[in-house]
């Protein structure tokens, strides 16, 4: 049986994670990595796999079954995904929740015409958490759903801060507010504003001569990222950054608090505790790459989300084996 041939666009934390995840899946192989940097400057771990300029990707259309796009949501993916969907089945981790409907429409228009499959917004949120929000609402239609993130480093929010002029390095941590979590787990079903559920904390190294006050204001006023939260911005030295902010832990939980039957209180909870946010996200991307290939083989096309993908398509096992071993 031939292996699913994977290409990677972008070789940052997420791209390296995708490479590692592919090595754990026997039905897949990495064909090439595409980068905006000088390919000669990029060293990957997989032996005998070439690195090319991203502009050369179209030359390898016939050699790649699924292209996994590992850029950032702020500026990379809105341009790259519709572009690559013209020629490749694609997977991406676009995570700006408020913009997902418009992003879906833009990708779907291209993928429908090109007869390609593009599964968008894959990861753990959006992604696995989205599925558990849906499951909770479907099983417990009377109730409320709560999503908490952290404590942990957010890749998308950190990337958004780093793109501000004058910022040299930055990370952003999302912190669930304990009092809110306790009320939900107690079954109180509270009405919580965005600001009451989470706080955001940024650690920023600025370029020499940069205006710290202006950078702090731009961070705190950034729509879809920080404007709706109590945000603390800490300006630190590069040495402090290297010493204290190299890890990428994250996690969180989705809680559905509802009722069934004769007002019986029921709580459904799904949680993640991650030592490496990008490595876990990459593993999710790779599983959905298998699904994209399976759908394309059946003649499907267009943009998809995790809601459209049966779980069985994520697995390398046959339907018969899944029924025997996991059902």
Secondary structure, DSSP 8 states (H G I E B T S, - for coil): ---EEEEEE--SHHHHHHHHHHTT-TTEEEEEEEESS-GGG---SSTT-EEEEGGGGGGGGGG-SEEEE---TTTHHHHHHHHHTTTSEEE-----GGGHHHHHHHHHHHHHHHT-EEE-S-SBTTBHHHHHHHHHHHH--EEEEEEEE-SEE-HHHHHHHHTSTTEEEEEEEEEE-HHHHHHHHTT------HHHHEEEEEEEEE-TT--HHHHHHHHHT-TTTTTTSEEEEEE--HHHHHHHS--B-EEEEEEEEEEETTTEEEEEEEEEEESBHHHHHHHHHHHHHHHHHHHHHTT--EEE-GGGS-GGGG-SS-HHHHHHHT-
